[in-house]
């Protein structure tokens, strides 16, 4: 439960270094900020969706759970 009293789901990922994932989310957040600041009619539909990534060690981390999304594996199978 967050400070805003909402429930948040997370997944613990092991045997994987999430530091690069964290940096990618930071880059995408930066790009979203640049797109918004241009003021050229950029709407939410053009924003890049991001999620929280918290590396705990070189081999584990926590990522926020994104509801109602397909994995890349599911998309390729379809």
N, C-alpha and C positions, 0 to 999 in steps of 0.2 A: 504494500500500500504506500503510495507516494504522499508527499506533503500536501497534495491537493485532494487527498482522500480517495483517489481513484486506484483501482487495482491494475498492476502492470505485471505481465508475464515475461519471464526471461528463460533462456536455455543455457545450460552449462556445456561448453564444448571442450573436449579434451583431445590430446594428441594433435594439436594444431596451434600454430603461433598466430594469434589474432592481431598482432601489432600492425601489420600491413592493412588489414581490414579497417582498423581504427583510423589509420592515416587516410585511407580512401574515403571514409565517411566525412572526415574533416575537410578534405578537398572538395567533395560534393557539396557540403554545407557552404563553403567559401564560394563556389560557383553559383549556388542559389542566391547568395547575398549579392553577388555581382549582377546577376540577372535582374533581381528586384530593384537594385539601385539605378539601373539604366533608365527606368521610367518609360520604357517604350512599349507599354501594354503587355508586359509579361504577366500572365495569369498563373494561377495555381496549377492548371493543367500542363504547363510547360516546366514546372519545377521538378527536380530530381528527388525522388523519395529516398530518405535515409533512415537509419535505425541506429540505436546505441550499441557500441562495442566497447567492452571493458576487458583488456588483457589482464590476467592475474599473474601469469608467469609466461615462460617461453613455450609452454605446452598446454595452456588452458586459458579460458576466458569466459566471459558472460556476454551474450548478445540478447537484445530485446526481441521478443517474439512478435512477429508481424502477422496479424490475423488475416484470413481470407486471401492468402497469396499462394501462387504456385511456385514450386521449386524449378530450377533450370532443368532438372532431370524430368519432371512432369511435362514441361513444355516441349522438350525434345521427343518424349514418348508420343505425345499427341501429334 
